[in-house]
């Protein structure tokens, strides 16, 4: 079987990618798919980037859920305090 030759990536200089949001990771994964389809990266490279992106998404979701839980707890505590104040009056 003939081995496919990879095209050189269109980006000549390496640049930092800041993955601060789920949208950033979605954009990275989309770029990775397109690079793979254009034969600019190998399937191993695409798999590695996809795996790391999915791990980051999982971490971000976990952090987001934790923040939501904390906000709910604060609201519940405030509600309970308010309810007690009303009962006292």
C-alpha positions in Angstrom: 0.0 0.0 0.0 1.3 3.4 -1.0 1.9 5.8 1.9 0.3 9.2 1.6 2.6 12.2 1.6 1.6 14.9 4.1 1.3 18.4 2.9 3.2 21.1 4.8 0.9 22.9 7.2 -0.1 26.3 5.9 1.0 27.9 9.2 4.7 28.4 9.0 5.5 29.7 12.4 4.2 28.0 15.5 1.9 30.0 17.7 0.4 29.6 21.1 -3.2 28.6 21.4 -5.0 29.8 24.4 -7.7 27.3 25.4 -9.7 29.3 27.9 -13.2 28.4 26.9 -15.2 25.6 25.4 -15.5 27.7 22.3 -11.7 27.8 22.0 -11.5 24.0 22.2 -14.3 23.6 19.7 -12.4 25.8 17.3 -9.2 23.8 17.9 -11.0 20.5 17.2 -12.6 22.0 14.1 -9.2 23.1 12.9 -7.7 19.7 13.6 -10.4 18.0 11.6 -9.7 20.3 8.6 -5.9 19.9 8.9 -6.4 16.1 8.9 -8.7 16.2 5.9 -6.1 18.3 4.0 -3.4 15.8 4.9 -1.5 18.4 6.9 -1.3 16.3 10.0 -1.2 12.5 10.7 -4.0 10.5 12.2 -1.9 10.1 15.3 -1.5 13.8 15.7 -5.2 14.3 15.1 -6.1 11.7 17.7 -3.7 13.2 20.2 -5.1 16.7 19.8 -8.7 15.4 19.9 -8.0 13.4 23.1 -6.4 16.4 24.8 -9.2 18.6 23.7 -11.8 16.2 25.1 -9.9 16.0 28.4 -9.9 19.8 28.7 -13.6 19.9 27.9 -14.2 17.4 30.7 -12.2 19.5 33.1 -14.0 22.7 32.1 -17.4 21.1 32.5 -16.4 19.8 35.9 -15.2 23.3 37.0 -18.4 24.9 35.6 -20.6 22.4 37.4 -18.7 23.0 40.7 -19.1 26.8 40.3 -22.8 26.4 39.6 -23.1 24.2 42.7 -21.4 26.8 44.8 -23.7 29.6 43.5 -26.8 27.4 44.2 -25.6 26.9 47.7 -25.2 30.6 48.3 -28.7 31.3 46.9 -30.1 28.5 49.1 -28.4 29.9 52.2 -29.7 33.4 51.4 -33.2 32.1 50.8 -33.1 30.3 54.2 -31.9 33.4 56.0 -34.6 35.4 54.3 -37.3 32.8 55.2 -36.2 32.9 58.9 -36.3 36.7 59.0 -39.9 36.6 57.6 -40.9 34.0 60.2 -39.6 36.2 63.0 -41.7 39.2 62.0 
